Amino acid sequence: MLALHLTILACTALVILYTDHLGWKYFRGRERTLSATLVYRLHYAVWLGLLGMIATGLTMAWPVLPILLTLPLFILKMSFVGVLFVNAIFIGFFVSTATTTAFLDLTLKQKAPLLVSGALSTIGWLGAVTSAFLFFG
């Protein structure tokens, strides 16, 4: 199960890197708007990866879950996963903005959620992976 979990992580990381690359180009004005079809496909791919990692992680943790829930580093890791899950829901609401309006044309009030969501995604993924490697490494 660990091999599947890590494979899903690797595949999801590649999608996230590509997504972040597109987002960075959008933020800098190199892409006026993003392709709705591509953004929705990437969003669904990340969702599948996140859900796959949650499912495989839960499968591995289930036999010892009561013990794991007493360990601060495990709780920290799960907190990062929770941030990712909630952020993924909100990203779905922001997609229409990035596919219809140039970032440079947005007001600060419209830009803020996009920037916060991007930061939370980065912090969540790096935090979850780092805490997992610290915990199991």
C-alpha positions in Angstrom: 0.0 0.0 0.0 2.9 2.3 0.7 4.2 1.9 -2.9 0.7 2.9 -4.2 0.6 5.9 -1.8 4.0 7.2 -2.9 3.1 6.6 -6.6 0.0 8.7 -6.2 2.0 11.3 -4.4 4.6 11.4 -7.3 1.9 11.7 -10.0 -0.1 14.3 -8.1 3.1 16.3 -7.4 3.8 16.4 -11.2 0.2 17.7 -11.8 0.6 20.3 -9.0 3.9 21.5 -10.4 2.4 22.0 -13.8 -0.7 23.7 -12.3 1.6 26.0 -10.2 3.6 26.8 -13.3 0.4 27.9 -15.1 -0.8 29.8 -12.1 2.6 31.6 -11.8 2.3 32.6 -15.5 -1.2 33.9 -14.9 -0.1 35.9 -11.8 2.7 37.5 -13.8 0.5 38.3 -16.8 2.3 35.9 -19.1 -1.0 34.2 -19.6 -4.0 36.6 -19.9 -6.5 33.9 -18.9 -6.2 30.1 -18.4 -8.0 27.5 -20.5 -11.1 26.4 -18.6 -10.9 22.9 -20.0 -7.3 22.5 -18.9 -7.8 24.1 -15.5 -10.9 21.9 -14.7 -9.0 18.8 -15.8 -6.0 19.6 -13.7 -8.3 20.4 -10.7 -10.0 17.1 -11.0 -6.6 15.3 -11.3 -5.4 16.9 -8.1 -8.7 16.0 -6.4 -8.2 12.4 -7.5 -4.6 12.4 -6.2 -5.6 13.9 -2.9 -8.5 11.5 -2.4 -6.3 8.6 -3.5 -3.6 9.6 -0.9 -6.3 10.0 1.8 -7.7 6.5 1.0 -4.3 4.8 0.9 -3.1 6.7 3.9 -6.2 5.7 5.9 -5.8 2.1 4.8 -2.3 2.0 6.1 -3.1 4.0 9.3 -6.4 2.2 10.3 -4.9 -0.7 12.3 -3.0 1.8 14.6 -5.1 4.9 14.2 -5.8 5.3 17.9 -2.1 5.4 18.6 -1.3 7.7 15.7 -3.9 10.2 16.9 -1.9 10.7 20.1 1.3 11.7 18.2 1.7 15.4 17.6 3.6 15.0 14.3 0.9 12.8 12.9 -1.8 15.3 14.0 0.3 18.1 12.3 0.4 16.0 9.1 -3.3 15.4 9.2 -3.8 19.2 9.7 -1.9 19.9 6.6 -4.1 17.3 4.7 -7.2 19.0 6.1 -6.0 22.4 4.8 -5.4 20.8 1.4 -8.9 19.3 1.4 -10.7 22.5 2.3 -8.5 24.6 0.0 -9.3 22.2 -2.9 -13.0 23.0 -2.4 -12.4 26.7 -2.5 -10.1 26.5 -5.6 -13.2 25.2 -7.4 -14.9 28.5 -6.8 -11.8 30.5 -8.1 -11.4 28.7 -11.4 -13.9 30.9 -13.2 -12.0 34.0 -12.3 -8.7 32.7 -13.7 -10.4 31.4 -16.9 -12.3 34.6 -17.7 -10.4 37.6 -16.4 -6.7 38.6 -16.6 -5.0 38.7 -13.2 -3.8 42.2 -13.9 -7.4 43.4 -14.4 -8.6 42.0 -11.1 -9.1 44.2 -8.0 -7.0 43.5 -4.9 -10.2 42.1 -3.3 -10.4 39.6 -6.2 -6.7 38.8 -6.3 -6.4 38.1 -2.5 -8.3 34.8 -2.5 -6.3 33.5 -5.4 -3.0 34.4 -3.8 -4.1 33.0 -0.4 -5.3 29.8 -1.9 -2.0 29.4 -3.8 0.0 30.0 -0.7 -2.2 27.5 1.3 -1.8 24.9 -1.4 2.0 25.3 -1.3 2.2 25.2 2.5 -0.2 22.3 2.7 1.6 20.0 0.2 5.1 20.9 1.5 3.9 20.6 5.1 2.2 17.3 4.6 5.1 15.7 2.7 7.7 17.1 5.1 5.9 16.0 8.2 5.3 12.6 6.7 9.0 12.1 6.0 9.9 13.4 9.4 7.4 11.1 11.0 8.2 7.9 9.1 11.8 8.7 8.2 
